[in-house]
């Protein structure tokens, strides 16, 4: 049975992954700290800034190579060791936001079809979801190599709708980035939930025009209920 918010039937919920389900920024910062300690130069914040560059990519280990070259400490074997330290350190330091697993379990029991749209590659997505014990909650996971497009392109979201056999109007999107999640989903006609708790990059945590905003993951249950009633408060009143 389709679920509803107000008079709108919903049967699918799409999630961004990183910083919506778990804290990737903390994990990446800790991994950067481990690498710089190994190298004996720079600091975690400086290395992390390399991953924020437009040309490098948020998951690209080549950022470590660039950092090492800029600090005149590049050597092939050391680079490979640092990449391994970084990848393992990031996985070890992933932490679920409070209430994520219990909320996903409830949404599954309510009958929602759930999927993920992420800019991560499939191997990275599978690793993170597996490490967090979340893989079985999601019917479909759309990753970067499946479309070749990065958010805020609408292509990953369109592919997710096709794979989930859902229309935009019956799908709710949950994400932490107003520009990369809320905007493209809203353009397609999805209703959107801004995960304000995970947004580390937007100035003043602007909601980007989302229909709803939440400050913790379990607040989704105030929006989506098993009997389809609308219990949540519209974004305009959440501030």
N, CA, C and O of each residue as an XYZ file, in Angstrom:
956
protein
N       0.851     -1.202      0.000
C       0.000      0.000      0.000
C       0.880      1.243      0.000
O       1.859      1.327      0.741
N       0.517      2.206     -0.843
C       1.279      3.440     -0.883
C       1.114      4.220      0.401
O       0.036      4.245      0.996
N       2.210      4.866      0.829
C       2.166      5.726      2.004
C       1.929      7.158      1.546
O       2.129      7.477      0.374
N       1.508      8.016      2.456
C       1.130      9.373      2.059
C       1.683     10.411      3.001
O       1.862     10.170      4.194
N       1.950     11.582      2.431
C       2.111     12.801      3.209
C       0.977     13.693      2.747
O       0.970     14.138      1.599
N       0.039     13.957      3.602
C      -1.136     14.693      3.172
C      -1.916     13.848      2.175
O      -2.278     12.712      2.480
N      -2.181     14.389      0.981
C      -2.924     13.683     -0.054
C      -2.011     13.076     -1.112
O      -2.501     12.562     -2.117
N      -0.691     13.121     -0.912
C       0.256     12.664     -1.931
C       0.741     11.262     -1.592
O       1.349     11.067     -0.539
N       0.486     10.265     -2.468
C       0.942      8.904     -2.161
C       2.436      8.760     -2.367
O       2.972      9.221     -3.374
N       3.104      8.135     -1.438
C       4.530      7.855     -1.542
C       4.743      6.360     -1.418
O       4.156      5.701     -0.560
N       5.590      5.836     -2.287
C       5.948      4.431     -2.149
C       7.460      4.235     -2.063
O       7.917      3.128     -1.778
N       8.249      5.296     -2.304
C       9.708      5.154     -2.333
C      10.372      6.290     -1.571
O       9.883      7.420     -1.561
N      11.498      5.970     -0.932
C      12.316      6.973     -0.258
C      13.748      6.816     -0.769
O      14.329      5.734     -0.682
N      14.309      7.895     -1.297
C      15.689      7.923     -1.774
C      16.548      8.682     -0.776
O      16.136      9.709     -0.238
N      17.740      8.168     -0.537
C      18.664      8.791      0.396
C      19.985      9.102     -0.297
O      20.484      8.300     -1.086
N      20.544     10.259     -0.001
C      21.967     10.445     -0.177
C      22.636      9.535      0.855
O      21.998      9.139      1.831
N      23.912      9.201      0.652
C      24.581      8.280      1.568
C      25.497      9.010      2.551
O      25.223      9.051      3.750
N      26.584      9.585      2.033
C      27.606     10.197      2.893
C      27.068     11.450      3.564
O      26.514     12.331      2.907
N      27.236     11.521      4.878
C      26.820     12.637      5.718
C      25.301     12.775      5.834
O      24.797     13.749      6.394
N      24.581     11.789      5.298
C      23.147     11.674      5.540
C      22.859     10.463      6.411
O      22.066     10.543      7.350
N      23.507      9.330      6.099
C      23.365      8.124      6.916
C      24.464      8.027      7.971
O      24.222      7.569      9.087
N      25.665      8.458      7.612
C      26.800      8.397      8.535
C      27.722      9.577      8.300
O      27.648     10.248      7.271
N      28.591      9.818      9.269
C      29.459     10.995      9.267
C      30.748     10.679      8.511
O      31.700     10.153      9.087
N      30.770     11.004      7.222
C      31.967     10.758      6.418
C      33.021     11.827      6.641
O      34.214     11.536      6.549
N      32.616     13.055      6.932
C      33.594     14.118      7.143
C      34.511     13.788      8.314
O      35.727     13.947      8.211
N      33.940     13.329      9.424
C      34.758     12.930     10.573
C      35.689     11.785     10.195
O      36.876     11.811     10.520
N      35.146     10.771      9.503
C      35.959      9.615      9.132
C      37.093     10.018      8.204
O      38.217      9.539      8.354
N      36.813     10.886      7.254
C      37.842     11.320      6.320
C      38.899     12.166      7.031
O      40.087     12.049      6.730
N      38.485     13.006      7.957
C      39.438     13.824      8.705
C      40.376     12.948      9.531
O      41.581     13.194      9.576
N      39.825     11.930     10.181
C      40.656     11.010     10.955
C      41.614     10.235     10.066
O      42.764     10.008     10.442
N      41.147      9.826      8.885
C      42.021      9.124      7.949
C      43.146     10.034      7.469
O      44.283      9.589      7.311
N      42.836     11.288      7.242
C      43.867     12.253      6.843
C      44.887     12.443      7.958
O      46.082     12.577      7.697
N      44.414     12.453      9.197
C      45.333     12.574     10.327
C      46.294     11.395     10.374
O      47.485     11.579     10.626
N      45.798     10.197     10.137
C      46.639      9.007     10.147
C      47.705      9.071      9.051
O      48.847      8.658      9.256
N      47.317      9.595      7.884
C      48.276      9.707      6.774
C      49.359     10.733      7.081
O      50.543     10.469      6.868
N      48.962     11.901      7.582
C      49.970     12.931      7.850
C      50.892     12.520      8.992
O      52.063     12.899      9.005
N      50.382     11.752      9.947
C      51.258     11.222     10.994
C      52.265     10.241     10.410
O      53.425     10.223     10.822
N      51.834      9.426      9.455
C      52.747      8.504      8.789
C      53.826      9.266      8.025
O      54.997      8.888      8.037
N      53.415     10.345      7.361
C      54.355     11.120      6.551
C      55.235     12.037      7.395
O      56.344     12.389      6.990
N      54.742     12.417      8.557
C      55.493     13.338      9.409
C      55.534     14.749      8.880
O      56.468     15.500      9.157
N      54.498     15.116      8.099
C      54.443     16.473      7.557
C      52.997     16.894      7.356
O      52.123     16.053      7.146
N      52.748     18.192      7.419
C      51.399     18.705      7.246
C      50.487     18.300      8.392
O      50.941     17.795      9.419
N      49.187     18.531      8.196
C      48.212     18.118      9.208
C      46.940     17.660      8.518
O      46.794     17.790      7.303
N      46.019     17.118      9.316
C      44.800     16.530      8.763
C      43.972     17.545      7.993
O      43.448     17.239      6.922
N      43.853     18.758      8.537
C      43.055     19.777      7.867
C      43.609     20.140      6.509
O      42.853     20.348      5.560
N      44.929     20.219      6.410
C      45.548     20.566      5.131
C      45.311     19.467      4.097
O      44.935     19.755      2.960
N      45.530     18.211      4.486
C      45.297     17.112      3.541
C      43.826     17.022      3.168
O      43.496     16.782      2.007
N      42.933     17.211      4.142
C      41.501     17.170      3.845
C      41.129     18.212      2.804
O      40.257     17.968      1.970
N      41.771     19.361      2.839
C      41.458     20.414      1.875
C      41.750     19.985      0.438
O      41.130     20.494     -0.496
N      42.682     19.060      0.255
C      42.967     18.552     -1.088
C      41.764     17.777     -1.632
O      41.503     17.806     -2.835
N      41.045     17.098     -0.768
C      39.882     16.327     -1.208
C      38.685     17.219     -1.538
O      37.721     16.763     -2.152
N      38.745     18.467     -1.139
C      37.655     19.399     -1.437
C      37.847     20.130     -2.753
O      36.959     20.864     -3.190
N      39.002     19.938     -3.392
C      39.261     20.633     -4.650
C      38.373     20.074     -5.749
O      38.110     18.872     -5.801
N      37.918     20.951     -6.620
C      37.025     20.553     -7.704
C      37.661     19.497     -8.599
O      36.984     18.561     -9.023
N      38.959     19.636     -8.894
C      39.580     18.743     -9.859
C      39.944     17.385     -9.286
O      40.190     16.444    -10.040
N      39.981     17.267     -7.973
C      40.498     16.037     -7.382
C      39.470     14.969     -7.125
O      39.755     13.785     -7.309
N      38.283     15.349     -6.704
C      37.276     14.364     -6.349
C      37.348     14.019     -4.869
O      38.434     13.873     -4.308
N      36.195     13.892     -4.248
C      36.127     13.729     -2.797
C      36.650     12.372     -2.336
O      36.994     12.209     -1.165
N      36.713     11.405     -3.236
C      37.190     10.075     -2.868
C      38.485      9.689     -3.574
O      38.961      8.567     -3.400
N      39.059     10.572     -4.351
C      40.191     10.230     -5.210
C      41.497     10.178     -4.418
O      41.913     11.204     -3.879
N      42.166      9.008     -4.326
C      43.437      8.930     -3.602
C      44.564      9.719     -4.260
O      45.611      9.927     -3.647
N      44.362     10.156     -5.492
C      45.369     10.989     -6.140
C      45.594     12.294     -5.373
O      46.631     12.941     -5.523
N      44.623     12.668     -4.558
C      44.806     13.848     -3.711
C      45.959     13.645     -2.737
O      46.667     14.595     -2.405
N      46.149     12.428     -2.285
C      47.270     12.129     -1.394
C      48.588     12.256     -2.147
O      49.569     12.768     -1.608
N      48.609     11.792     -3.391
C      49.813     11.936     -4.212
C      50.185     13.410     -4.376
O      51.350     13.785     -4.238
N      49.171     14.248     -4.675
C      49.426     15.682     -4.854
C      49.960     16.297     -3.568
O      50.890     17.103     -3.596
N      49.370     15.914     -2.446
C      49.823     16.413     -1.146
C      51.278     16.033     -0.907
O      52.072     16.866     -0.469
N      51.632     14.793     -1.188
C      52.998     14.325     -0.973
C      53.982     15.068     -1.880
O      55.070     15.441     -1.441
N      53.612     15.277     -3.110
C      54.492     16.001     -4.018
C      54.675     17.443     -3.575
O      55.779     17.982     -3.650
N      53.610     18.064     -3.119
C      53.715     19.450     -2.657
C      54.583     19.559     -1.407
O      55.129     20.625     -1.122
N      54.710     18.463     -0.662
C      55.547     18.457      0.539
C      56.878     17.740      0.313
O      57.602     17.423      1.257
N      57.182     17.492     -0.976
C      58.479     16.904     -1.364
C      58.777     15.593     -0.645
O      59.914     15.333     -0.251
N      57.736     14.767     -0.477
C      57.947     13.481      0.186
C      57.348     12.335     -0.619
O      57.092     11.261     -0.075
N      57.123     12.560     -1.921
C      56.497     11.505     -2.719
C      57.484     10.392     -3.032
O      58.621     10.641     -3.435
N      57.033      9.178     -2.842
C      57.747      7.965     -3.228
C      56.698      6.891     -3.456
O      55.771      6.755     -2.657
N      56.828      6.127     -4.532
C      55.761      5.235     -4.966
C      55.259      4.278     -3.910
O      54.053      4.192     -3.680
N      56.158      3.555     -3.260
C      55.738      2.580     -2.252
C      55.103      3.258     -1.048
O      54.133      2.754     -0.482
N      55.654      4.400     -0.660
C      55.086      5.146      0.464
C      53.693      5.654      0.122
O      52.799      5.650      0.968
N      53.515      6.085     -1.106
C      52.195      6.537     -1.551
C      51.175      5.409     -1.439
O      50.082      5.617     -0.912
N      51.516      4.225     -1.925
C      50.591      3.098     -1.856
C      50.272      2.734     -0.412
O      49.139      2.370     -0.096
N      51.274      2.831      0.470
C      51.039      2.552      1.882
C      50.083      3.588      2.479
O      49.206      3.250      3.274
N      50.263      4.835      2.092
C      49.393      5.900      2.609
C      47.963      5.750      2.108
O      47.017      6.026      2.845
N      47.798      5.316      0.863
C      46.453      5.081      0.335
C      45.754      3.995      1.144
O      44.574      4.125      1.472
N      46.479      2.922      1.469
C      45.900      1.853      2.273
C      45.541      2.355      3.670
O      44.468      2.047      4.190
N      46.441      3.127      4.272
C      46.158      3.709      5.588
C      44.909      4.580      5.521
O      44.048      4.516      6.398
N      44.821      5.380      4.489
C      43.688      6.290      4.330
C      42.375      5.521      4.188
O      41.400      5.824      4.876
N      42.348      4.535      3.304
C      41.111      3.805      3.050
C      40.665      3.017      4.279
O      39.485      3.013      4.628
N      41.611      2.354      4.928
C      41.252      1.593      6.120
C      40.847      2.529      7.261
O      39.897      2.251      7.994
N      41.572      3.634      7.404
C      41.252      4.580      8.467
C      39.895      5.206      8.283
O      39.173      5.424      9.257
N      39.532      5.501      7.040
C      38.219      6.081      6.781
C      37.114      5.100      7.152
O      36.124      5.478      7.778
N      37.286      3.838      6.765
C      36.271      2.833      7.083
C      36.158      2.611      8.583
O      35.051      2.518      9.113
N      37.295      2.524      9.273
C      37.289      2.303     10.720
C      36.577      3.418     11.472
O      35.963      3.181     12.512
N      36.662      4.631     10.944
C      36.153      5.796     11.669
C      34.759      6.230     11.247
O      34.266      7.256     11.716
N      34.114      5.468     10.368
C      32.732      5.773     10.025
C      31.834      5.561     11.234
O      31.969      4.571     11.953
N      30.929      6.484     11.450
C      29.960      6.337     12.540
C      28.565      6.679     12.038
O      28.357      7.717     11.409
N      27.619      5.804     12.320
C      26.228      6.080     11.980
C      25.718      7.251     12.804
O      26.087      7.409     13.968
N      24.875      8.065     12.201
C      24.170      9.060     12.997
C      23.162      8.339     13.901
O      22.652      7.279     13.538
N      22.881      8.904     15.059
C      21.965      8.239     15.997
C      20.612      7.930     15.360
O      20.013      8.773     14.692
N      20.152      6.710     15.584
C      18.820      6.311     15.149
C      18.686      5.896     13.706
O      17.577      5.599     13.263
N      19.774      5.862     12.948
C      19.670      5.536     11.524
C      19.155      4.118     11.319
O      18.183      3.912     10.593
N      19.798      3.135     11.953
C      19.420      1.754     11.674
C      18.004      1.450     12.151
O      17.244      0.793     11.439
N      17.643      1.910     13.324
C      16.294      1.633     13.823
C      15.229      2.313     12.962
O      14.147      1.763     12.756
N      15.539      3.506     12.462
C      14.584      4.209     11.597
C      14.431      3.499     10.265
O      13.312      3.331      9.779
N      15.549      3.075      9.662
C      15.478      2.339      8.400
C      14.705      1.035      8.575
O      13.948      0.634      7.691
N      14.896      0.378      9.712
C      14.175     -0.868      9.967
C      12.667     -0.614     10.026
O      11.881     -1.402      9.500
N      12.271      0.472     10.659
C      10.852      0.804     10.730
C      10.287      1.153      9.359
O       9.194      0.708      9.007
N      11.024      1.946      8.582
C      10.550      2.304      7.241
C      10.413      1.072      6.362
O       9.487      0.980      5.556
N      11.334      0.123      6.516
C      11.223     -1.136      5.785
C       9.966     -1.892      6.205
O       9.252     -2.430      5.358
N       9.693     -1.935      7.504
C       8.509     -2.640      7.995
C       7.223     -1.965      7.540
O       6.185     -2.615      7.415
N       7.294     -0.649      7.289
C       6.124      0.072      6.792
C       5.855     -0.231      5.319
O       4.773      0.068      4.815
N       6.832     -0.822      4.625
C       6.635     -1.202      3.227
C       7.213     -0.251      2.207
O       6.953     -0.405      1.014
N       7.994      0.735      2.638
C       8.604      1.640      1.676
C       9.723      0.942      0.916
O      10.489      0.169      1.491
N       9.809      1.218     -0.367
C      10.980      0.847     -1.155
C      12.031      1.925     -0.944
O      11.725      3.115     -1.025
N      13.275      1.517     -0.673
C      14.307      2.502     -0.340
C      15.538      2.316     -1.218
O      15.939      1.195     -1.529
N      16.129      3.446     -1.610
C      17.315      3.416     -2.458
C      18.268      4.529     -2.094
O      17.966      5.388     -1.266
N      19.438      4.496     -2.737
C      20.495      5.472     -2.487
C      20.948      6.069     -3.805
O      21.044      5.369     -4.814
N      21.226      7.367     -3.794
C      21.888      8.052     -4.900
C      23.143      8.692     -4.337
O      23.063      9.559     -3.466
N      24.303      8.270     -4.827
C      25.571      8.757     -4.295
C      26.571      9.015     -5.406
O      26.525      8.370     -6.453
N      27.473      9.957     -5.180
C      28.575     10.206     -6.110
C      29.728      9.233     -5.904
O      30.674      9.222     -6.691
N      29.661      8.419     -4.860
C      30.712      7.430     -4.627
C      30.678      6.362     -5.717
O      29.642      6.136     -6.341
N      31.813      5.709     -5.941
C      31.852      4.557     -6.828
C      31.260      3.352     -6.107
O      31.168      3.330     -4.880
N      30.861      2.348     -6.889
C      30.148      1.208     -6.320
C      30.960      0.495     -5.245
O      30.425      0.128     -4.200
N      32.254      0.298     -5.501
C      33.077     -0.405     -4.519
C      33.105      0.344     -3.190
O      33.018     -0.269     -2.126
N      33.228      1.682     -3.253
C      33.252      2.479     -2.031
C      31.898      2.463     -1.330
O      31.824      2.365     -0.105
N      30.821      2.561     -2.122
C      29.477      2.533     -1.535
C      29.217      1.200     -0.841
O      28.706      1.161      0.278
N      29.574      0.104     -1.518
C      29.363     -1.219     -0.928
C      30.177     -1.385      0.354
O      29.696     -1.957      1.332
N      31.420     -0.878      0.341
C      32.281     -0.985      1.513
C      31.679     -0.240      2.703
O      31.629     -0.774      3.811
N      31.225      0.988      2.473
C      30.696      1.801      3.564
C      29.371      1.248      4.089
O      29.166      1.153      5.299
N      28.480      0.888      3.177
C      27.190      0.347      3.619
C      27.373     -0.979      4.337
O      26.687     -1.261      5.319
N      28.301     -1.795      3.845
C      28.567     -3.060      4.504
C      29.168     -2.873      5.880
O      28.785     -3.557      6.829
N      30.110     -1.945      5.993
C      30.750     -1.688      7.287
C      29.750     -1.189      8.313
O      29.888     -1.459      9.506
N      28.745     -0.461      7.852
C      27.728      0.067      8.750
C      26.538     -0.882      8.940
O      25.629     -0.594      9.719
N      26.546     -2.009      8.228
C      25.461     -2.978      8.357
C      24.148     -2.506      7.769
O      23.081     -2.865      8.268
N      24.210     -1.699      6.703
C      22.996     -1.107      6.135
C      22.609     -1.654      4.768
O      21.536     -1.325      4.262
N      23.446     -2.472      4.164
C      23.245     -2.865      2.766
C      21.856     -3.437      2.502
O      21.250     -3.149      1.469
N      21.349     -4.250      3.434
C      20.101     -4.973      3.182
C      18.868     -4.074      3.222
O      17.775     -4.523      2.876
N      19.015     -2.841      3.628
C      17.854     -1.955      3.675
C      17.522     -1.326      2.315
O      16.427     -0.792      2.135
N      18.447     -1.384      1.369
C      18.274     -0.621      0.138
C      18.095     -1.535     -1.072
O      18.920     -2.404     -1.353
N      16.989     -1.307     -1.775
C      16.681     -2.102     -2.961
C      17.599     -1.750     -4.127
O      17.950     -2.618     -4.926
N      17.983     -0.495     -4.226
C      18.820     -0.042     -5.336
C      19.819      0.996     -4.837
O      19.493      1.846     -4.009
N      21.032      0.910     -5.355
C      22.083      1.878     -5.041
C      22.638      2.404     -6.359
O      23.262      1.663     -7.118
N      22.407      3.682     -6.626
C      22.895      4.319     -7.850
C      24.199      5.037     -7.533
O      24.230      5.953     -6.711
N      25.280      4.614     -8.192
C      26.610      5.164     -7.945
C      27.123      5.899     -9.176
O      26.505      5.870    -10.240
N      28.271      6.561     -9.005
C      28.766      7.456    -10.051
C      28.952      6.771    -11.394
O      28.544      7.312    -12.422
N      29.565      5.580    -11.407
C      29.900      4.979    -12.692
C      28.678      4.511    -13.474
O      28.791      4.187    -14.656
N      27.516      4.472    -12.833
C      26.305      4.025    -13.503
C      25.768      5.062    -14.474
O      25.072      4.710    -15.426
N      26.080      6.344    -14.249
C      25.640      7.406    -15.166
C      26.809      8.237    -15.688
O      26.678      8.894    -16.721
N      27.953      8.222    -14.992
C      29.077      9.077    -15.360
C      28.856     10.527    -14.992
O      29.657     11.390    -15.351
N      27.778     10.804    -14.279
C      27.436     12.184    -13.918
C      27.520     12.356    -12.410
O      27.156     11.464    -11.643
N      28.003     13.517    -12.003
C      28.019     13.872    -10.588
C      26.809     14.748    -10.267
O      26.332     15.503    -11.114
N      26.329     14.637     -9.050
C      25.357     15.617     -8.572
C      25.986     17.016     -8.664
O      27.191     17.148     -8.449
N      25.222     18.044     -8.971
C      23.758     18.143     -8.986
C      23.086     17.774    -10.304
O      21.957     18.202    -10.544
N      23.738     16.994    -11.168
C      23.053     16.481    -12.345
C      21.814     15.700    -11.916
O      21.818     15.036    -10.880
N      20.776     15.781    -12.706
C      19.553     15.042    -12.399
C      19.623     13.581    -12.855
O      18.761     12.779    -12.494
N      20.649     13.229    -13.651
C      20.708     11.879    -14.220
C      20.730     10.773    -13.165
O      19.990      9.799    -13.309
N      21.555     10.881    -12.098
C      21.525      9.807    -11.093
C      20.160      9.633    -10.444
O      19.749      8.514    -10.138
N      19.461     10.739    -10.234
C      18.136     10.668     -9.616
C      17.120     10.038    -10.569
O      16.259      9.266    -10.147
N      17.226     10.373    -11.856
C      16.338      9.772    -12.844
C      16.553      8.265    -12.931
O      15.592      7.500    -13.002
N      17.820      7.841    -12.924
C      18.105      6.416    -12.978
C      17.542      5.702    -11.750
O      17.016      4.593    -11.853
N      17.658      6.340    -10.603
C      17.111      5.728     -9.387
C      15.600      5.551     -9.501
O      15.066      4.514     -9.109
N      14.917      6.545    -10.029
C      13.460      6.430    -10.206
C      13.116      5.279    -11.142
O      12.190      4.511    -10.881
N      13.866      5.167    -12.233
C      13.611      4.090    -13.188
C      13.818      2.729    -12.533
O      12.999      1.823    -12.688
N      14.911      2.597    -11.806
C      15.231      1.302    -11.183
C      14.242      0.941    -10.084
O      13.958     -0.235     -9.854
N      13.726      1.949     -9.417
C      12.769      1.687     -8.336
C      11.332      1.622     -8.835
O      10.406      1.371     -8.064
N      11.153      1.856    -10.155
C       9.814      1.840    -10.753
C       8.879      2.786    -10.009
O       7.755      2.434     -9.654
N       9.383      4.007     -9.784
C       8.611      5.003     -9.033
C       8.613      6.324     -9.800
O       9.561      6.630    -10.523
N       7.566      7.087     -9.640
C       7.532      8.423    -10.210
C       8.141      9.408     -9.217
O       8.263      9.116     -8.027
N       8.518     10.570     -9.723
C       9.072     11.597     -8.843
C       8.056     12.009     -7.789
O       8.420     12.246     -6.637
N       6.794     12.095     -8.169
C       5.770     12.578     -7.256
C       5.504     11.610     -6.092
O       5.004     12.026     -5.047
N       5.834     10.331     -6.267
C       5.600      9.368     -5.198
C       6.898      8.982     -4.489
O       6.959      7.964     -3.799
N       7.942      9.814     -4.667
C       9.249      9.544     -4.073
C       9.686     10.703     -3.196
O       9.551     11.865     -3.579
N      10.214     10.387     -2.014
C      10.759     11.374     -1.090
C      12.277     11.258     -1.103
O      12.812     10.156     -0.983
N      12.976     12.381     -1.248
C      14.441     12.410     -1.265
C      14.951     13.020      0.035
O      14.473     14.068      0.470
N      15.934     12.349      0.657
C      16.545     12.821      1.903
C      18.032     13.038      1.650
O      18.732     12.103      1.262
N      18.528     14.268      1.866
C      19.936     14.540      1.634
C      20.433     15.737      2.422
O      19.644     16.569      2.869
N      21.759     15.820      2.593
C      22.350     16.875      3.413
C      22.811     18.082      2.614
O      23.198     19.090      3.206
N      22.783     18.013      1.283
C      23.292     19.118      0.469
C      22.162     19.811     -0.290
O      21.520     19.191     -1.138
N      21.913     21.083      0.002
C      20.890     21.809     -0.746
C      21.185     21.857     -2.246
O      20.272     21.749     -3.065
N      22.452     22.020     -2.599
C      22.815     22.166     -4.022
C      22.834     20.822     -4.738
O      22.371     20.728     -5.874
N      23.359     19.786     -4.101
C      23.614     18.535     -4.785
C      22.502     17.495     -4.600
O      22.420     16.533     -5.365
N      21.656     17.683     -3.601
C      20.563     16.747     -3.348
C      19.192     17.400     -3.515
O      18.376     16.965     -4.327
N      18.959     18.441     -2.737
C      17.627     19.048     -2.700
C      17.257     19.669     -4.040
O      16.154     19.443     -4.537
N      18.158     20.448     -4.633
C      17.838     21.158     -5.875
C      17.499     20.217     -7.032
O      16.434     20.376     -7.628
N      18.357     19.235     -7.387
C      18.015     18.379     -8.526
C      16.792     17.508     -8.281
O      16.019     17.258     -9.206
N      16.605     17.045     -7.051
C      15.416     16.243     -6.758
C      14.153     17.097     -6.864
O      13.130     16.648     -7.382
N      14.238     18.336     -6.366
C      13.086     19.231     -6.451
C      12.725     19.578     -7.880
O      11.545     19.672     -8.220
N      13.735     19.770     -8.724
C      13.482     20.072    -10.135
C      12.714     18.935    -10.805
O      11.859     19.170    -11.659
N      13.027     17.701    -10.410
C      12.339     16.548    -10.999
C      10.933     16.353    -10.452
O      10.157     15.569    -10.997
N      10.600     17.061     -9.380
C       9.263     16.956     -8.813
C       9.160     16.098     -7.571
O       8.057     15.831     -7.094
N      10.299     15.656     -7.034
C      10.265     14.909     -5.785
C       9.988     15.858     -4.621
O      10.307     17.044     -4.692
N       9.400     15.337     -3.564
C       9.384     16.051     -2.296
C      10.716     15.781     -1.603
O      11.296     14.705     -1.753
N      11.194     16.756     -0.850
C      12.569     16.687     -0.359
C      12.652     16.957      1.140
O      11.878     17.732      1.702
N      13.622     16.288      1.766
C      13.902     16.463      3.185
C      15.377     16.837      3.322
O      16.257     16.077      2.918
N      15.633     17.994      3.885
C      16.994     18.479      4.100
C      17.521     17.945      5.421
O      16.996     18.279      6.483
N      18.570     17.107      5.359
C      19.198     16.552      6.558
C      20.199     17.556      7.113
O      21.405     17.453      6.888
N      19.676     18.511      7.828
C      20.484     19.638      8.290
C      21.628     19.195      9.197
O      22.683     19.828      9.218
N      21.427     18.112      9.947
C      22.435     17.633     10.894
C      23.740     17.215     10.200
O      24.800     17.232     10.827
N      23.677     16.843      8.919
C      24.864     16.363      8.232
C      25.542     17.371      7.342
O      26.575     17.065      6.747
N      24.992     18.576      7.230
C      25.506     19.580      6.298
C      26.662     20.334      6.932
O      26.471     21.098      7.879
N      27.875     20.117      6.401
C      29.067     20.791      6.912
C      29.530     21.922      6.005
O      30.464     22.645      6.354
N      28.893     22.090      4.842
C      29.470     22.952      3.832
C      28.590     24.127      3.407
O      29.108     25.105      2.869
N      27.284     24.063      3.630
C      26.411     25.142      3.171
C      26.468     26.323      4.137
O      26.400     26.125      5.350
N      26.590     27.543      3.625
C      26.585     28.706      4.513
C      25.243     28.838      5.229
O      24.177     28.797      4.614
N      25.332     28.997      6.554
C      24.150     29.145      7.397
C      23.200     27.959      7.275
O      22.042     28.048      7.683
N      23.680     26.854      6.718
C      22.847     25.661      6.536
C      21.516     26.013      5.874
O      20.449     25.618      6.344
N      21.600     26.755      4.786
C      20.412     27.099      4.018
C      19.774     25.833      3.477
O      20.474     24.943      2.995
N      18.448     25.741      3.552
C      17.761     24.502      3.190
C      17.589     24.304      1.702
O      17.212     23.211      1.279
N      17.853     25.322      0.882
C      17.749     25.163     -0.563
C      16.341     24.954     -1.072
O      16.153     24.451     -2.179
N      15.348     25.331     -0.285
C      13.968     25.182     -0.732
C      13.366     23.818     -0.465
O      12.374     23.454     -1.098
N      13.941     23.043      0.463
C      13.405     21.722      0.777
C      12.003     21.827      1.368
O      11.651     22.830      1.987
N      11.210     20.776      1.167
C       9.869     20.742      1.740
C       9.897     20.569      3.253
O       9.042     21.089      3.969
N      10.896     19.829      3.727
C      11.043     19.577      5.154
C      12.513     19.682      5.529
O      13.388     19.538      4.676
N      12.782     19.934      6.804
C      14.145     19.893      7.327
C      14.122     19.102      8.624
O      13.195     19.225      9.425
N      15.161     18.281      8.824
C      15.251     17.497     10.056
C      16.613     17.728     10.699
O      17.607     17.957     10.009
N      16.647     17.667     12.019
C      17.886     17.842     12.769
C      18.392     16.529     13.360
O      19.428     16.505     14.025
N      17.670     15.443     13.122
C      18.137     14.107     13.469
C      17.419     13.124     12.552
O      16.307     13.390     12.096
N      18.052     11.996     12.287
C      17.497     11.039     11.331
C      16.128     10.504     11.748
O      15.254     10.377     10.891
N      15.900     10.183     13.023
C      14.592      9.643     13.397
C      13.428     10.600     13.169
O      12.274     10.175     13.198
N      13.703     11.880     12.943
C      12.617     12.814     12.651
C      11.896     12.472     11.351
O      10.804     12.982     11.097
N      12.494     11.614     10.528
C      11.783     11.139      9.344
C      10.469     10.465      9.722
O       9.502     10.501      8.961
N      10.442      9.855     10.895
C       9.232      9.172     11.338
C       8.114     10.148     11.672
O       6.954      9.750     11.771
N       8.452     11.425     11.848
C       7.427     12.444     12.030
C       6.834     12.866     10.689
O       5.803     13.537     10.646
N       7.482     12.476      9.607
C       7.017     12.814      8.261
C       6.351     11.621      7.604
O       5.304     11.757      6.972
N       6.957     10.451      7.755
C       6.437      9.229      7.140
C       5.909      8.307      8.225
O       6.660      7.867      9.096
N       4.631      8.021      8.171
C       4.005      7.157      9.161
C       3.383      5.953      8.475
O       3.024      6.037      7.301
N       3.246      4.842      9.174
C       2.738      3.631      8.537
C       1.314      3.742      8.028
O       0.945      3.056      7.075
N       0.500      4.601      8.651
C      -0.880      4.717      8.189
C      -1.058      5.841      7.188
O      -2.172      6.102      6.733
N       0.057      6.522      6.835
C      -0.007      7.511      5.782
C      -0.449      8.886      6.207
O      -0.569      9.769      5.358
N      -0.699      9.112      7.485
C      -1.098     10.449      7.908
C       0.084     11.391      7.907
O       1.219     10.956      8.104
N      -0.154     12.651      7.693
C       0.878     13.665      7.792
C       1.002     14.119      9.233
O       0.066     14.688      9.795
N       2.167     13.866      9.836
C       2.383     14.274     11.216
C       3.428     15.377     11.309
O       3.415     16.176     12.245
N       4.338     15.419     10.329
C       5.438     16.373     10.386
C       4.998     17.799     10.142
O       3.878     18.059      9.703
N       5.903     18.721     10.437
C       5.657     20.141     10.226
C       6.365     20.592      8.964
O       7.514     20.220      8.726
N       5.701     21.374      8.174
C       6.316     21.844      6.934
C       7.572     22.635      7.228
O       7.706     23.254      8.284
N       8.503     22.604      6.265
C       9.780     23.280      6.405
C       9.635     24.754      6.749
O      10.454     25.302      7.488
N       8.602     25.401      6.223
C       8.444     26.833      6.457
C       8.284     27.158      7.943
O       8.561     28.281      8.366
N       7.843     26.193      8.725
C       7.669     26.444     10.150
C       8.823     25.892     10.983
O       8.885     26.112     12.193
N       9.737     25.175     10.327
C      10.881     24.624     11.050
C      12.023     25.606     11.133
O      12.881     25.485     12.007
N      12.052     26.569     10.246
C      13.085     27.600     10.277
C      14.354     27.177      9.628
O      15.312     27.949      9.582
